[in-house]
Amino acid sequence: MTASMPFAQAERQYLAGQRLGRLATIGPDGNPQVRPVGFTINADAGTIDIGGLANFTRTRKYRNVQERPEVSFVVDDLATLDPPRGRGVEIRGVARALDDERLIRIWPRTVLRWGLDSDSFTVRSRRVPTDATELEG
């Protein structure tokens, strides 16, 4: 992993095969808001990019990120039903609402994963080294 790509190979492969995740933001009343969203991995920036329709910049999640950039993003599924075996990735980080691109970009700070390497439900967690300059501009 490099500073430009904070995701391990197993995480990248899993995320690349998924289309939908859930974005948790903090609303104006301090309560969490969770919404299903489409996403892509931005390999150049080492981020998760969440886009939307033409009115995306008017959504509550977009405004929440503008006010409080701390977010959590989860992608998970059942790898098998019998026996039931879950797997997934959670990304906790800092987000920016980018008006010119109509998207929310998440810079990972902590990455958690489970069920990607084995049948184990053990959650593996790691901090992602950050560069303060990545959020400038």
ABEGO torsion letter per residue (X at the ends): XBAABABBAAAAAAAAABABBBBBBBBAAGBBBBBBBBBBBBAAAGBBBBBBBAAAAABAAAAAAAABABBBBBBBBBABAOBBBBBEBBBBBBBBBBAAAGBBBBBBABBBBBGAABABABBBBBBBBBBAAAABX
